[in-house]
Amino acid sequence: MAELVKNPAEMTAPPLDENSVSPWREAWKSFYKNRMALAGLVIVVIFILLALIAPVLAPYSFKEQVLTERMQAPSGKHWFGTDDFGRDIFSRVIYGARISLWVGFFSVLGSVIVGTMLGIIAGYYGRWVDGFISRIFDIMLAFPSILLAIAVVAILGPSLRNALIAIAVVNIPNFGRLVRSKVLSVKQEEYIMAARAIGMKDSRILLRHILPNSISPVIVQATLAIATAIIEAAALGFLGMGAQAPTPEWGKMLSDSKNYLVQAPWTLFFPGIAIMLTVLGFNLMGDGLRDVLDPKMKQ
């Protein structure tokens, strides 16, 4: 019997598997194999770089007016042509990337923070708390998103900041319901019940266990929501309820050029292409993240 009991000092940990791969590295490999998702990532990175180096790359100021050069077609001097005030469209499109990406990122960030918090509270505590929060979500989702955004901007006043707030408010129910449904399943797991049994505080359970295990679908939804937020910001700008002149916001540029569609189609074409490519990039990247992070999509 004495021979069967090993000395603890002689016991060693099992060797690590050299072929084991971390979850994040495995996720990146799966994402890298998806060519469409990788193309979306490239598009998004290009527009982010354009936004960051806009002052260096833009040949002119976005608000510089040269009335003697108004409505000029694309040329070597003005790559995308000029608008009705003689402003360089290429410079305005590049600076517009800053506005659109800024609105997209921060409006979705606000939606994620508020929606996730409300969804966790509703899913974890249930009963009347869940009923109250869920009814608020249902009321907000009963309105078309663009109409609700217009209503919020109408109350706060037309400006880029208020457009950002309106877009954030519109997207809160989407994240709230997504997180709530995930929490309802996660809180039934045995490790959550064990944490409750040993007297762990609710705040610790929510932050250390439930939130990390409910965040994957939020990341995917947030990526797709940025594309939607950019479209909604462009729609508000087109209606004159978002960015105000001379801010080079893509939707506002489309609104300003709609009267010159036949005379100067390039004033409408290039901002529209910028919106389309940016939204396409985020959609492709979001689909790739969904395939990587959603267990149901894995074979």
JONORNOR-V256229 format. One record per residue. N is the residue number from 1. PSI is psi in whole degrees, -180 to 180 (* if undefined). Layout:
# JONORNOR-V256229
N;PSI
N;PSI
This chain:
# JONORNOR-V256229
1;-36
2;-32
3;-25
4;-23
5;116
6;150
7;127
8;-30
9;-26
10;-11
11;132
12;154
13;150
14;144
15;145
16;144
17;114
18;-22
19;-3
20;144
21;137
22;152
23;-38
24;-39
25;-38
26;-39
27;-41
28;-39
29;-41
30;-40
31;-40
32;-31
33;-19
34;101
35;-37
36;-42
37;-38
38;-38
39;-39
40;-41
41;-42
42;-44
43;-46
44;-43
45;-40
46;-46
47;-34
48;-42
49;-41
50;-41
51;-38
52;-38
53;23
54;-44
55;-29
56;-39
57;-34
58;128
59;-20
60;165
61;143
62;-18
63;9
64;122
65;129
66;92
67;-24
68;-12
69;22
70;146
71;35
72;140
73;162
74;136
75;-177
76;-28
77;-42
78;101
79;-38
80;10
81;-170
82;162
83;-165
84;-10
85;7
86;18
87;144
88;119
89;-36
90;-45
91;-39
92;-36
93;-42
94;-47
95;-31
96;-28
97;-36
98;-47
99;-51
100;-44
101;-37
102;-47
103;-43
104;-49
105;-51
106;-29
107;-41
108;-36
109;-44
110;-41
111;-41
112;-45
113;-52
114;-46
115;-41
116;-43
117;-47
118;-39
119;-40
120;-44
121;-45
122;-45
123;-34
124;-45
125;-29
126;-156
127;-133
128;-27
129;-47
130;-43
131;-42
132;-49
133;-40
134;-36
135;-35
136;-44
137;-43
138;-41
139;-43
140;-38
141;-12
142;-19
143;142
144;139
145;-42
146;-35
147;-39
148;-39
149;-41
150;-40
151;-42
152;-44
153;-37
154;-34
155;-43
156;-26
157;145
158;120
159;165
160;-40
161;-43
162;-31
163;-40
164;-45
165;-42
166;-43
167;-38
168;-43
169;-41
170;-36
171;-5
172;-47
173;-33
174;-46
175;-36
176;-46
177;-36
178;-47
179;-40
180;-47
181;-35
182;-40
183;-37
184;-33
185;-38
186;-37
187;-10
188;-4
189;155
190;-36
191;-27
192;-42
193;-37
194;-39
195;-39
196;-39
197;-34
198;4
199;21
200;140
201;150
202;-40
203;-39
204;-39
205;-43
206;-43
207;-35
208;-24
209;-53
210;-47
211;-49
212;-31
213;1
214;3
215;-21
216;-52
217;-25
218;-39
219;-44
220;-48
221;-36
222;-40
223;-44
224;-33
225;-28
226;-42
227;-44
228;-39
229;-37
230;-41
231;-43
232;-38
233;-40
234;-38
235;-44
236;-39
237;-38
238;-36
239;-1
240;17
241;4
242;-123
243;143
244;154
245;145
246;25
247;128
248;64
249;138
250;-43
251;-40
252;-37
253;-39
254;-41
255;-41
256;-26
257;-1
258;-24
259;-6
260;30
261;-40
262;-41
263;-40
264;75
265;-22
266;-24
267;-24
268;-31
269;-51
270;-43
271;-37
272;-41
273;-39
274;-44
275;-46
276;-46
277;-41
278;-46
279;-41
280;-43
281;-46
282;-36
283;-44
284;-42
285;-40
286;-41
287;-40
288;-42
289;-37
290;-43
291;-31
292;-43
293;-19
294;116
295;-29
296;-22
297;-11
298;138
299;*
